[in-house]
Amino acid sequence: MNDREFITGEPLAYFLTWTSYGTWLPGDELGCWHEGEWHQASELFREMAASEMKEPAFA
């Protein structure tokens, strides 16, 4: 098997987080990562992204 010892005194946990459809659009006030670059908030960019959504945001 594995030659590493499993230490039961240490907690094992995962913190998973993600966004759902339409809740963090490009241009949002949090900023966004797009095509390898960080973009600051842009109301125009956010509105353009929202206009291309096929369904309402899932919150």
Residue, then its C-alpha position, 0 to 999 in steps of 0.5 A: m500500500n502506502d508507506r506513509e503513516f496516516i495521523t488520525g490526530e490531524p483533521l482532514a477537511y476540504f473547503l470547496t467554494w464556487t459560484s453559480y450561474g450568473t452570480w459573478l459576472p465579468g465586470d462585477e464589483l469583485g473584479c474578475w479573471h478573464e483570458g489570463e488578466w485580472h479586470q477591475a469592476s466595470e458596469l458596462f462589462r457586467e451589463m454586456a455579460a448579463s445581456e448574453m445570459k440564456e437563463p436567469a441567475f441561479a442564486 
